[in-house]
Amino acid sequence: MLKERIDFLCKKKGIARKELVEGLVTTTHFANILAERYPLAEDLAEHLAQRLQVTPSYLVNAANSDKDTLETAERIFEELSQSISHITEERIHDLPDRHDSLTVELTTALMKAVYYQQVNDAVSHEYLHQNYLNFYLEKYGRPDDAELPLPAKKAMLFYKIQFYRSKNRYHEALSQVNRLSEHVQIGTDLWLTTQNFKMEACIFLKQYDQAKQVFEGTMRQVYEDRLFHRLSDLYIAYSGYCYSMGLYQEALVTLSMAEAHLVYAVNQGNMVSTILNNRIIMLTMQGDHEKAEEEINRFEGLLAREVAEVRQQFRPVLLIYRCELALAQKQWGLLTRYIQELKAIELTTDQEMSVAYYQCQLALAHGHHDEFMGHALSCLPYYESNHLTLRLESLYEALAAVSEELRKYKESASYYKKLVYLLRSK
């Protein structure tokens, strides 16, 4: 791991290895040190550290993987692999970005990246990648058999799972979940988290029998070990299974079960928002608009009791629920109003793409084809890259019809072809 750290520091300083060791040792001898054929002498470490503007221990201990080091890395991994409701922003900032052992440093960086992704902190996420992680992901993240100490390996697998989930690439996510499961003790919180990941991936991949087996096996373990604090998690995941199977009423009942078991949950607030989110989406998609609006109002009422920062954070979420409901009911006046409110506040990338989608649907309803094409084409690449089928279905169909009306027959045929392929793959 010394070689990787040296390479990283050289890249950051913009110097070559030859320049780094000039006047100290030959490049051949230094290559043997980096290949661990010879130890890094203390006097050489001091000279190198001075040129790289780091401490000598940052080089000497780069490959350190003794018991204390591994335990430190393991503690960081276990702490940051919990639900984000258990992790404070202050704790993330308190964890140092630099550590003499690359195992600890890399584990910390990977798990910080997961945290930033989950809280939609795109600026911190991008900064961490540009200034540190991209280099080590290139070195260790590509080959599936990369040799890393166990805590760093688990952090890398956890990072990949979250990355692939965010892109809806569930074949890859499931592969990484299965690899992580080999290093996880049954009955632990991390094991329960991996089981939820498995169920989610199986549902998305339409492996329904396997999803049900995972749920039933996990539920048995939960009751045997009395892990009732994770029951709400499991019921939420199972409701997704029911909905995918077309058991819509059972899916809603299962969400009610999740809510009933919140008394055992540690992160009740986070669970409530997930339950309400899923229920609102299900009711809207099933055309039960009155109940969907009731749930939105209920969610808004619960948020009214929270501090201003939380209310501000969820404001775009509530507006998007209302946009979906207005679009489903073809209430164009309401949809226009909600879009304007969304455009006036700070949004995540996903929320910005939702606004573009609503704008294209609004333009389509009013027969403004040029405006429709502009908004549709601005959000289409995002939905294609994330494989969001429901959005793509309506976009392809509308783009094909409008292109045909504008006598752009080649483009129209292309969109129809994409729509047919999408429907066949469902």
N, C-alpha and C positions, 0 to 999 in steps of 0.2 A: 504493500500500500504506500510505501515511501515513493516509489516511482510515480504513482498517480498524483501524489501530493506535489512532488517536484514539478511534474509536467504542468499541473494546474497553476502553480505559482509562477513558473516561467511564462506561461501564456498570459497571465494577468499582468506581469511586468513587461511583456513584450521582448523577452530575451531568449536566445537559443541555449541549449545545454552546453554547447561548446564555449559560448561566451560566459556562462555561469561558472564553469570550472577552470577557465583560462588562468594559468599561473599557479593552479592548486594541484590538480591531478590530470592524468590523461583522460580523454573521453572514453577510451576502452576500459580503463580501470573504474571510471565512474559508472559505466554501463554494467560492469560486474557487481558494483555495490547495489545498484538499483535492481539487479536480478537476484539480489540476496546471496550472491556467492561470497562476498566479503562484507564485514560489518562497516557501518558508517562511523569513522573515527570521530572523537569529540572535537579535536582541533579543526578537522575539515567541516564538521557540522557548524561550528562557530563562524567560520569564514563564509560558508554558504548562506547561513541565516542572515549575516550582515548584508550580503548582496541582495537577498530576497526580502529583507526588512521584516523578518519574523524572529522569534526566539529560537535558540538552538534546540530546545526541548520539542518545539513544534515539528522539527524534522526527525530528531532521534526517536521520539515516541509515536511517530505517525502510524506504524504498524503494530503498536501495542495492543494486545488482546488478552491480557491477563484476567484473572477472575474478577477483580474489582472493576476493571474497565468494562467487561461484558455485562456485569450486574448493573452498572450505571446506564449503559445503552439499553438494556432490557427494561429498566424502570421507566426510562423516557418513552420507549415504544409502548409499553402497557398503559402509561398515563395518557398519551396522545391518541391511542387507538380507541379510547372511550368515546361516547357520544359527546358532541361539541357542547352540549348543555353542561357537561362536567368540567369544561375547560374554559378558563377565563383568558381574555386578551392579555391581561397583565402577566399571566403565567407564561404565555407564548413569548412575550417580550423579555421576560426574566431569563429564559433559557439562552445561554450564550451561543452565538453563531459559530464561534471558533473553539476548538478543543484540540489538545495535543494529539489525542487518538482519533484517527480518521473514522474509525468505527462509530464512536460517539457522535462526532461531528456530522457524518453522513446520515445517521439515524435521525438526529435532531432535524436536519434540513428536510429530509423526506417527509417526516411527520408534520413539520410546520407547513409544508406545501399542501398536504392533505387538509389541514385546518383552514388555510386561506381559501382553498377551493370550496370547502363546505360553507364558509361564511360569505362567499362571493366577494372576497377582497382581491379583486383582479390586479390592483396595483402592486400589492405586496407579493402576490403569487408570481407575477411577471418579473419583478425585481429579483426575487430569490432565484428564479430560473436563469435569468440573464447573467447574474453575477456569480452564480455558484453551481446550481444543480445541473444545468444543461451539460456542463463538462463531465460530471460524474455519471450522469445518465448515459452519455455516449460511451463511457468506459465500462460501466457495470450494468446498465439498464437494458441493453439489447440482447446479449446472449442469455438464454434461460438457465444456463448452467454456470453463471458467473459465481466465482468463489468469493463469498463474503462471510464474515463472522455471522453467526445466527441472528443476533438482534438486527443487524443491518440488512440481512437477507429478508427477514420478516417485514421490516419497514419498506423495503423495495417492493415486495409482493403486495403489501397493503396499499402503497402508492399506486401501483399499476392497476389494482382492482378499482380504486376510486377514479383513476383516469379513464379506464375503459367504460365504467358505469356512466361517467359524465358524457361520453360519446355514444352511448347506447350500443357499444360493441361488446355484446354479452357473451359471445363465444370466447373471446379473449379473457373477459372478466372471469368467467366460470373456470377457465383453465388456471388462472392465477389463484382463485379461491381454493381450488382443489390442492394446489401446491402448498398454499399457506396452511391448509387444514392438517397437513402432515406434521406441522410443527406446533400444533395447538392442542392443549390438554382439554379433553372432553369435560363439559360442565362448567368451564370458566366463562366469564363474560365475553372474552374474545372468541371463544368457540360459538357462543350464541350469535355473535355478530356475523361470523362466517356462515352460519346456518341461514341467517336472514339473507345474506348475499346470495347464497346458493338458490334459495327459494325464488328470489327476485329474478335471477338469471334464468332459471328453468321456466318460469312463467313467461318471460320475454321471448325465450326460444321455443315456446310451445311444447316443452317437455313436461306435460301436466302430470303424468304418473309419477315422475321423479320428484316434482315439486310437492306432491301430496305425501310421498314417502318421507321427504325431508321434514315436512311439517309434523307428521305423526311421530317420527322418531325423536324430533326435538321436543315435542310436547311431553312425550313419555319421560325424557330426561329431566325436563323442568319440574314435573310433579315428583319424580323420584328424589331429586336433590332439593326440592322446595325452592326453586328459583323463581318465585312468583313475581319478582320485580321485572321480569322480562316477558310476562304474559301479554301485555298490551302490544309489544313489538311483534310477537308471533301472530296475534290475531289480525293486526294490520297487514302483515305479509300474506296471511291466509285469505283475507278479504280480496286481495289482488288476484289470488288464484281463482277464487269463486267468480269474480267479475270476468276474468279471462275465459272461464268455462261457460259464460253466459248465465250463471246463476246470480242474477242481479239482486234479487231480494235477499238471498243468503249472504251476499257480499255486504249489504247494508246492515243485516243482523249481526254479522261478524264484527263490523266496525263498532256496533253498539256494545258487543262483548269487550272489545278493546277499551272502550270508554269506561265500562263498568269495572274493569280491573286496574284502572288508573290509581286506585288507592294503594296499590303495591309498588307503583312505579317511582323511581327516584326523580326522573326528569319529566314531571307531569306536564309542565307548560309546553315543552317541545312535543310531547305525545298528543296533547289536545289539538295543537295546530295541525299536526299531521292527519289526525282523524278527521277534523273538520275539512281540511283541504281535500282529502280523498272522497268524503261524503258529498261535498259541493260538486266536485267534478263528475262523480257517478250520477248524481241527480240531474245535473245539467245535460249530460250526454243521453240520459234516458228520457228526457223531455218532461221531467217532473219539475217544472220551472218554479212553481209556487213554493215547494219544499226547499228547493235550492236557494231561493231568495231568503227564506226563513233562516237557513243555516248561515248564509252570508251575514245577515243582520245579527245573528247570535254571535258569530265570530267577532263582528265589529263591537258588540257589546262587551265581550270579554276583553278585547284590546283596550277599551275605554278605561279600564281599571289599571292599565299598565302605565309606566312612565312614558314621557313624551318621546324619548329615543326609540322605544319599542313600537309605539304607535306610528312613528315616522317610517320605521323600517318595514312595517307591514302595509302601509298605505298603498303602494303600487300593487301589492298582492291582491288586496280587496278590490281595487279598481279593475284588475284583470279578470277577477271572478265576475264582476258586473258587466265587463265587456263581453265575456263569453255568453252570459245570460242574455244580454241585449242582442247579440248577434244571432243566437239560437231563436229568439222571438222576433227577429227582424225589426227591432225597435231602433231605427236609424238615428233618430234624434238623440236618444239616450246614448247610443254608441258614440256619436260625434262628441257629446259632452264629456264622456269618460276619456276618450282619446285625448282631448285637449287638456284634461287634468293630468293625464299620464305624461304628456309632453312637457309639462311645466315642472316636473320633479326629476330627481336623479334616478336612473334606472340601471339595472344590470344588462348585459348583452342580450340575455334571453328575453328580458322584458322589452327591450328596444325592438327586437325582432317581432315580438307579439304585437306591438303597436303598428309596425309596418304591415303585418298581416291583417290587422283590423282595418287599417287604412285602405288596403287593396280590396277588401271585401265591401267596404263602404263605397268606394269608387265604382266597383263592379255593379252594385245595386242601383247606382244612379246613372249607369251607362257611360261613365267617363273612362273610356278604354285606355287612353294614353296614360292617365294618372294611375289606373289599375296596373298597367304593365310596369310602370316605374317602381311602385311599392312592392309588387309581387316579385320582381326580379331582384330587389334589394334584400329580401329575406329568404329567397329560395335556396341560395348556396348554404346558408346556415342550417336550414332544415334538412337539406340533403346530407350535409356532413355529419349531422347528428341522428339521421335516420328516423325522423319524427313522422311516422306514417300518416297519422290523421291529418296533419297540416299538409303534407305532400299530396295526399289524395285530392283535396279540394283545390290546391294550387295547380296541379297538373291538369285537372279537368277544366278549370277556368281558363288557364293559359292556352290550352288547346282550342277551346271554343272561341276565345277572343282573337287568337292568331288566325283562325280560320275566317272569322268575320272580317279581319283586316287583310284578307287574301295573302297571308303569309303561310302558305300551305306546307312548306318544308318544315317550318318551326312547329306548326300545328301537328303534323304527323309525328314529329319527334316527341312532343309532350303526350300524345295519345299512346305512343309506344311505351313511354316511361310509366304511364298510368296502368297500362295492361300488365306490365312486368311487376309493378307494385302490388296490384290486386292478386296476381297469381302467387306471389310469394307470401301472402298473408296466411 
